[in-house]
Amino acid sequence: MPLLSFTLEPLSTIIPAVRAALAGGGEVTLDVPDPDVGVGLYAGEPGAAGRHRAWSVWADLADALGAHLLTPGKTGPGRVSFGLRLYASTPAPDADGYGPDGEWSRVDKLEDPELLLTLVEALRRIDPPAGGRVLALGVNTGRELDALALAFPDRPFDVVGVDTDASALATARGRHPAFTFLHLDVTRLPHPELGQFDLILALSLLQSPGVRRDVLLSALRRHHLTDTGGLVLGFPNARYRDGTLSYGARMKNFARPDLSLLCADVTDTRRDLQKRGFQVFVTGKYEVLVTALPVGRRVGRCLEL
């Protein structure tokens, strides 16, 4: 594995050198100033050991170049080394669908700290009442419903989850036996038998093929949301690459993330809900959450997990 050593070089010099080394063999070792020595300095600011860069800078560089950041080690006074290894060329985990026997079943989105914290915050912001009704759209195996117990550990809910994958729903029933799970296509909403809910949750659903976001939101708002109910809507801003959550919405034939469609969908959703009398909050990183509750309703407090 080639070794590259940097001390005072700017990032504009480092990136081409690292990219070339990765292209040549798929792995490279970097020897750089110890980030711990420069805590409190800005990225690129001179320190006792050279130009300071926090571990977050090296993690961002690794992802930007399509590589894993490998475990670092100290190499001498004020110096550390770490490896970069290119992501393997593997299919996305959802390439073969979302069934419990596919690759997607290995993904636990609540292991993303940004999503975990912002989702709990969003749920507490809406603050559904004890015994209230919760509708989860595109629920899949129900793993993200664990966030309800995290946000409200002593508050029971009447939860209904819907999805089009029968095998995923079977797994969800095993995971949450107290909840109700229905085989239902969201494009067929409204569905009068469902009734109304105090909280409607839809993560990574509104940009799915066949789903018309405006039509679905209209059906939810008019027929399935109580007068005091709120919504948490998730828009993905990442993809999985060789087991790693990689930042940024991707478009075909674009080398770098392009957030045009994401920004348009989030902005249009926010604007539409505000016109309909909702106060709207936009939070998150790898999944952007749009949280909406009626104007005049007090926002829940104690939002932190």
N, C-alpha and C positions, 0 to 999 in steps of 0.2 A: 504494500500500500504506500503510495507516495506521501511524503511529508512536506508540508508547507509551513514556514515559520513567518510570523508577522509581529511587528512591534510598534512601528510608527506609521505604517502605511494606511492611507484612507480606504474606506469601504469600496470606493470606485476602482481601486486597484485590486482589492481582495476578490471581489465577485468574479471578474473574468478569469483570474488564476484558478479559483476553486471550480468554476464551471468547466474549464478545460481539463482539469485533473479528473473530475467526475466523468466527463465524456470519454476520457481515455481508458478508465478501468472500473468505473462504477463506485469506487471508494477512494477516500482521501483522509489523511490525518492532518489536523491543524494544530500548531503550537502557537499560543497567543498569551497576552497578559491575563493574569488571573482576575476574573471579574470581581472576586471578593475583595481584592486589594483596593479597587476603585469605587466601592459602594458610595453613592451620593454624587458621583460625577455624572455628567451627561455623556451620551454615546459619542465617541470620538474625541472626547476631551483628554488632554495629556494628564497622565498620572505617574506615580512612582515607577510603575512597571512598563509604561508605554501608553498607547491610546486605549482608553477604557471602553469596553463594550460589555453590557450586562448579558447574562445567559439568555434573556428574552430576545436580544438582537441576534444571537447565533441560532436560536430556535427559529426565528422568522426567516433568517437566511437559508437555513436548511429546507424549510417548507417551500420557500420561493424557488429554490433550485431543484425541488422534487426529491428530497433526500431525508432519511432518518438522521436525527442527531443521536450519536452513540454516547455511551457513558464516559464522562471525562475523568482525568486523573492528573495529579500534580506532577510536574516534570522538574521542578527546581524552584528556587526562591522567586515568588511573584509570577510563575509561569504554570500554565495548564495545557493539556492536549486533549483532543477529542476527535472522534471520527465522524465522517459523513458517509452514508451509504445510500445510493439511489433507490427510490421506491421500486419494488418489483412491478412488472407490467402485468397486473392482475385485473380481472373484471371488477366493476363496482359491485358492492355487496347486494344491491337490489337488481342486478342485471337479470336474474332469473326469477324475479318476483319477490313477494314478501311473506311467503309461507314459512311455517316453523321449521321446516327441514332444509331451508336454503341458507345462504350466507348471511342474509339480513338478520336472521335470528340471533346471530352472534353480537349484534350491535346493541349496546345499552346507552341510549342517548343521555340518560341521567348521570353517566360518568363524565360528561362534559360539564366542568364546574360552572362555566358561564351560563349554560342552559339551566342547570339545576337551580342556581341562585336566582336567575331572572324569572324562571317559571314559578318558583315558590313565591317570589315577590308579586308576580302578576295575579296568582291565585288569591293571595292575602289582600291584594288591592281590591279585588272584587268582593271578597269576604262573604261567600254564600252562607245562608243560615244553617244551623244544625238541622239535619233531616231534610235539607233542601235537595232539589233534583239537579243532577249533573249529566249532560249529554256529551259524549266523546265521539267525534267523527273520525273515521279512518283509524280506528283504535288498534288495529292489528292484533298483536298478542297481549296488549294491555300493560306493557312494561311501564310506559310513562304515567299510568294512573297511580303508581307508587308515590308520585309527587303530592297527591291529595293528602295522604296520611302524614307526609313530611310537613306540609303546610298547616294541617289541622289535626294534630295527633289525637285529640279527644273529641272530634266532631264527626259523627256519622253522616253519610249521604246516601241518597237513592241514586245510584249511578247506572246509566244506560250507555253501552258502547255499541257502535255499529261499524260494520266493515263488509266487504264483498268476498273476503277470503275465509271460507268455512273452516279450513284447517287452522288458520291463525286464531279464529274465534274460539275453537276448542281449547287451544292453549291458554287463551285469556280467561276462559271459564275456570280452568284449573288453577290459574294464578290468583284470581279474585272470585271465589265461589259465591260471595255475597252480592255481586253485581249482576246485572242483566246484560247479555250480549245478543245482538240481533244481526242476522244476515240481511243487509240492506244497502242499496246503492244510493249514495248521497245525491246523485243527480235526479233522483225521483222525489226528493223532498219538495214541498211539505208532505208529511205523513201524519194525518190527524191522530192516529192511534198512539203516537209517541207522546203527545201532550206538550206541556210547556216546562221550561227549565230555568233554574236560577243561575246556572253557569253552563256555557257551551264552550267546549275545548276542541280545537282543530289544529293539529301540528302537521306541517309539511303536506298539506292536503290541497290548498286552494290553487296551487299551480300544477296540479296533476292533470294528465291528458283527459279530456272529456268533461272536466269540471269548469263551469262558467262561474267565476268568482262572484260577479254581481248578482246573478240569478240565485245562487246558493245563499248568499248573505241576505238577500231580500226575503227568501223563504224562511230562513232562520229567524230573522228579526220580526217578521209579521206573524208567524204561526207557532214558533217553538221557544221564544224567549219571553219570560215574564216581564212585567212592566218595570221591575227593579233589577232584572237579571243583567249579567255581563258576559262578554266574550273574550277568549284568549285565542288568538289566531297566529300560527307560526309560519314563517316564510324562510325556507332553508337558504343559508348563505355559506355553504361549504359542500365538500364532497369527501368521501372516504377514499384514501389512496394507500393501498398496502397496509390496511389496519389503522391508518392515521387520519385524524380529522384535519382536513386541509382547508384553510380559509378561502372564501370567495366563491360566488356563483360563477359557474363556467358556462361558456357558450361554445358551440362547435367552431373549430378553426380559429379560436382565440387562444394565444399562448398564456395570457394573463387573465385573471378574473375580470369580468365585465358585469357591473352591477346595474346596468341600465334597466333591464326588465324587473329586477328585484325592487329597485327604487320606485319605478313607475307603479308596480302593483301595491307596494306599501303606501305610497302617497295617495293613490286613488282610493284605497280602502279607508285610510285615515280621513280623507276629505268627505267621502260618502257617509261614514258613520257620524262625523261631526254635523253634517247637514241634517241627519236624522235624530239629533238631540243627544248624542253621546259625547262624553269627555274621553279622549283617546290618549294613550301613552305608547310610545315606541321604544322598546328596549332590546338588548341582546347583542350577540356577536355572530356566532356560527349559525344560529337560528334567530331571526329577528321576530320578536313578539309584538303584536299589536293587541293591546288590552283596551277594552271599551266597556264603560258602564254609564248609565243615564246621567245626564247633567242634573245636578241637585242632589244626587245620592252621595252620601259621605264616603270618601275613599277609605278603605281599610287601613289600619295602622299596624305597627310592629311587623314590617315587611321582611325583615332579615331572617334568614334561616338560623 
